[in-house]
Amino acid sequence: MKDEKIQDLIQKEISRQRDGLVLIPSENYASPEVLAAMGTPLSNKYSEGYPGKRYYGGNKFIDEIEALAVERAKKLFNAEHANVQPHSGSQANAAVYLALLKPGDKILGFDLKAGGHLTHGSPVNFSGLTYNFAFYGVNPKTELIDFSEVEKIALEFKPKLIIVSTTSYSRILDFAKFSAIAKKVNAYLLGDIAHIAGLVIAAEHPHPFPFCDVVTTTTHKTLRGPRGGLILCKEKDEITGGSLAQKIDKGVFPGLQGGPMDHIIAAKAICFLEAMQPAFKKYQRQIILNARAMAEEFKKQGIRVVSGGTDNHLMVIDISSFGVESKKIQDGLNELNIYVNRNTIPNDSKPPYNPSGIRVGSPAITTRGLKEKDAALVAGLVAEFIKNFGDKNVKIKIKQEVQRLVKKFPIYNNFKW
Ligand code: DSN
């Protein structure tokens, strides 16, 4: 690269990813093929519209790429319709709201503090600023979604859309129960499966179809593809009788976005093909086994796991009894090349910038090849760090263990930049 400064920083970031244990549950390592597609001249093309109906010339091959991505997405998720153009998960959600609602319409979302997402109604996000949100949370004792509460709020609030989602909820999302509630109030049901898309494909988590009208996801988390978004939906709008697929497509373009990112769409198509392989199913199973092993280790070490465990790829541990701020834990682990993110726990008494929890997940370390015993060992290192915060010898020992593990389970070793 002529730009040596950027070249050097990219190289440093690649090394950081190689040499560290990523426990942030929304991060992963995309395959070299996926990465390669993102760095192609496809990025140069403008292609507003959809295959066969573009506003610019020269889209012959772009059309074929997008059509292939759509076909694969539909097959992979057993969906009647797919839109592969959303630039991100947030854009995908925005496009769905735009397609189905008017500003001020009512949406029932999962409380961000209990495990929801910024775009599910946070007052500082476009969603909360544009639409009228009510929230369901989790039961304070069990820390599980309480369906009698969801139903009660839905009957009183009468939303036009209900969102089922998770960014930090570690339990199964029961789409069938949500669907029964949505039907009672004649609301659309949106499943935001950004975190669990890979688990869903591999049948390690219940499928959102046929229960949800629309499903949004990112393509870079458990799905392990390029950074981007995806919308899947039923062909027919079961509430108004029109075409849901057409509404969603219009919501994305021209509603929300201009030109799609064709290099990313090609990378999405590659990731969908990867996700159809038997090895992907095995990988998702291992994600679950590793997450369970980590949760068990935390509990063994006397660290409370929110809701008592995990059914998916992540968990939130409650560090409030250790007298150390979660930001300090996150920053301290950074120095040892372990990456986590601080997170609220249900009904957290502390603010989101410095909450009482740490969110931990297994997708990235599972991509490296760690199995249950190794995952438990990693959880043990995090636990040791929390329980002996500030102890120099403990830090030295953890750093050595991290170095040993990243050597034993290498990633991107043959990746040339
Ligand atoms: N920022 C993502 C996460 O970390 O869960 C959600 O979009």
Residues whose N, C-alpha, C, O or C-beta is under 5 A from the ligand:
A	BS01	DSN	S26 T167
